[in-house]
Amino acid sequence: MWAIAAADFGAPLELVELPEPTAGPDELKVRLFAASVNPFDRKVVDGMLRGSTPHVFPLVPGTDGAGEVVGSGERIFGTFFHHPVGIGTYAEYVTVPAENTLAPLPDGLDPAVAAALPTAGMTALQLVESLGDAESVLIVGPNGGVGSFAVQIARAAGKRVIPIGRGDSLVEADALIDLVSADRSSFEANARYAPLAFNTNYVSSDPAQNFGMKGSRETLVRLASMVQAGDLEVPISRRVPLREAVDVFAGRGPGKTVIIM
Ligand SMILES: NC(=O)c1ccc[n+]([C@@H]2O[C@H](COP(=O)([O-])OP(=O)(O)OC[C@H]3O[C@@H](n4cnc5c(N)ncnc54)[C@H](OP(=O)(O)O)[C@@H]3O)[C@@H](O)[C@H]2O)c1
């Protein structure tokens, strides 16, 4: 099969031909239709999990995707976390433990749209739900994957959204979702503007401010329903054929990048 992979930590992505992965006990083998790109994928290639969990090389990144289970033909989408790390969704086939967060791919839902939803959509939905009855929310990084969903979901929940793009000044608000700060001092400077504040990069000294998405099938089903009802737009800025996907970590636009198999 064809896949996009890195030969080592920090190595550039390359188009490679690999044997199809073999499903182990309690694993599914999936023929992928589409995979979406998340910052986590680049961080894994850069070695974020080095030393904490086994990896295989060439390392195929990618946790989000939509496809068809080989054998049953069931069409699914969701997250595909595999251990060891490196059997990811930037490939024609992937294997995953069946316990992953997977949901049926609804008829009529574009697989590329479904593939764009899992990590960014579940994170955005759960972040907005964490805001309780806060009436106003600053969203730092509003145009990326998580931000573009969070802005829509917060507005639909009746909140006044104050998007903070590059160079924008913060103002006081009831809540803050910071999708950008990569260090504690940047986040703490932003958190001064809101009594309730979350970041997604685990940079706060207060664990309650470090938001971690919890995958759930129910959340995936809700997201797909929102899209199908026209209540959530999935902003896909780039659709890249797998064989041309070596540059997906660079040159991104707003919203999501999706690899089409
Ligand atoms: N903890 C969790 O469970 C969890 C879950 C999902 C994501 N995350 C993390 O959350 C972060 C955001 O994820 P994502 O998928 O939304 O990433 P993304 O698609 O790359 O979007 C990030 C956005 O932030 C913008 N940005 C960068 N620097 C900025 C600045 N100084 N001011 C305002 N905007 C700025 C980027 O704009 P440009 O395109 O102009 O650079 C981009 O639009 C990533 O670090 C990701 O790893 C964590």
Ligand as a Chemical Component Dictionary entry (heavy atoms), coordinates in Angstrom:
data_LIG
# 
_chem_comp.id                   LIG 
_chem_comp.type                 NON-POLYMER 
_chem_comp.pdbx_formal_charge   0 
_chem_comp.three_letter_code    LIG 
# 
loop_
_chem_comp_atom.comp_id 
_chem_comp_atom.atom_id 
_chem_comp_atom.alt_atom_id 
_chem_comp_atom.type_symbol 
_chem_comp_atom.charge 
_chem_comp_atom.model_Cartn_x 
_chem_comp_atom.model_Cartn_y 
_chem_comp_atom.model_Cartn_z 
_chem_comp_atom.pdbx_ordinal 
LIG N1  N1  N 0  -5.439 18.838 24.541 1  
LIG C1  C1  C 0  -6.174 18.313 23.572 2  
LIG O1  O1  O 0  -6.979 17.405 23.807 3  
LIG C2  C2  C 0  -6.028 18.839 22.190 4  
LIG C3  C3  C 0  -6.927 18.459 21.201 5  
LIG C4  C4  C 0  -6.818 19.046 19.928 6  
LIG C5  C5  C 0  -5.803 19.958 19.680 7  
LIG N2  N2  N 1  -4.907 20.259 20.653 8  
LIG C6  C6  C 0  -3.861 21.265 20.430 9  
LIG O2  O2  O 0  -4.529 22.519 20.281 10 
LIG C7  C7  C 0  -3.784 23.341 19.384 11 
LIG C8  C8  C 0  -4.702 23.847 18.271 12 
LIG O3  O3  O 0  -5.131 22.743 17.495 13 
LIG P1  P1  P 0  -5.751 22.983 16.050 14 
LIG O4  O4  O 0  -6.110 21.668 15.499 15 
LIG O5  O5  O -1 -6.779 24.047 16.100 16 
LIG O6  O6  O 0  -4.459 23.557 15.299 17 
LIG P2  P2  P 0  -4.380 24.337 13.925 18 
LIG O7  O7  O 0  -5.430 23.807 12.993 19 
LIG O8  O8  O 0  -2.952 24.321 13.519 20 
LIG O9  O9  O 0  -4.827 25.814 14.295 21 
LIG C9  C9  C 0  -4.076 26.661 15.104 22 
LIG C10 C10 C 0  -4.498 28.079 14.731 23 
LIG O10 O10 O 0  -3.865 29.024 15.592 24 
LIG C11 C11 C 0  -3.440 30.102 14.799 25 
LIG N3  N3  N 0  -2.402 30.853 15.470 26 
LIG C12 C12 C 0  -1.095 30.525 15.577 27 
LIG N4  N4  N 0  -0.449 31.469 16.294 28 
LIG C13 C13 C 0  -1.402 32.384 16.637 29 
LIG C14 C14 C 0  -1.363 33.576 17.390 30 
LIG N5  N5  N 0  -0.238 34.027 17.943 31 
LIG N6  N6  N 0  -2.519 34.258 17.575 32 
LIG C15 C15 C 0  -3.673 33.811 17.052 33 
LIG N7  N7  N 0  -3.776 32.687 16.316 34 
LIG C16 C16 C 0  -2.635 31.987 16.115 35 
LIG C17 C17 C 0  -2.987 29.467 13.531 36 
LIG O11 O11 O 0  -2.917 30.415 12.513 37 
LIG P3  P3  P 0  -1.831 30.232 11.328 38 
LIG O12 O12 O 0  -2.421 29.227 10.388 39 
LIG O13 O13 O 0  -1.767 31.619 10.779 40 
LIG O14 O14 O 0  -0.548 29.768 11.932 41 
LIG C18 C18 C 0  -4.091 28.453 13.312 42 
LIG O15 O15 O 0  -5.209 29.034 12.659 43 
LIG C19 C19 C 0  -2.616 22.487 18.877 44 
LIG O16 O16 O 0  -1.474 22.782 19.642 45 
LIG C20 C20 C 0  -3.078 21.071 19.157 46 
LIG O17 O17 O 0  -2.010 20.172 19.304 47 
LIG C21 C21 C 0  -4.994 19.718 21.882 48 
# 
loop_
_chem_comp_bond.comp_id 
_chem_comp_bond.atom_id_1 
_chem_comp_bond.atom_id_2 
_chem_comp_bond.value_order 
_chem_comp_bond.pdbx_ordinal 
LIG N1  C1  SING 1  
LIG C1  O1  DOUB 2  
LIG C1  C2  SING 3  
LIG C2  C3  SING 4  
LIG C2  C21 DOUB 5  
LIG C3  C4  DOUB 6  
LIG C4  C5  SING 7  
LIG C5  N2  DOUB 8  
LIG N2  C6  SING 9  
LIG N2  C21 SING 10 
LIG C6  O2  SING 11 
LIG C6  C20 SING 12 
LIG O2  C7  SING 13 
LIG C7  C8  SING 14 
LIG C7  C19 SING 15 
LIG C8  O3  SING 16 
LIG O3  P1  SING 17 
LIG P1  O4  DOUB 18 
LIG P1  O5  SING 19 
LIG P1  O6  SING 20 
LIG O6  P2  SING 21 
LIG P2  O7  DOUB 22 
LIG P2  O8  SING 23 
LIG P2  O9  SING 24 
LIG O9  C9  SING 25 
LIG C9  C10 SING 26 
LIG C10 O10 SING 27 
LIG C10 C18 SING 28 
LIG O10 C11 SING 29 
LIG C11 N3  SING 30 
LIG C11 C17 SING 31 
LIG N3  C12 SING 32 
LIG N3  C16 SING 33 
LIG C12 N4  DOUB 34 
LIG N4  C13 SING 35 
LIG C13 C14 SING 36 
LIG C13 C16 DOUB 37 
LIG C14 N5  SING 38 
LIG C14 N6  DOUB 39 
LIG N6  C15 SING 40 
LIG C15 N7  DOUB 41 
LIG N7  C16 SING 42 
LIG C17 O11 SING 43 
LIG C17 C18 SING 44 
LIG O11 P3  SING 45 
LIG P3  O12 DOUB 46 
LIG P3  O13 SING 47 
LIG P3  O14 SING 48 
LIG C18 O15 SING 49 
LIG C19 O16 SING 50 
LIG C19 C20 SING 51 
LIG C20 O17 SING 52 
# 
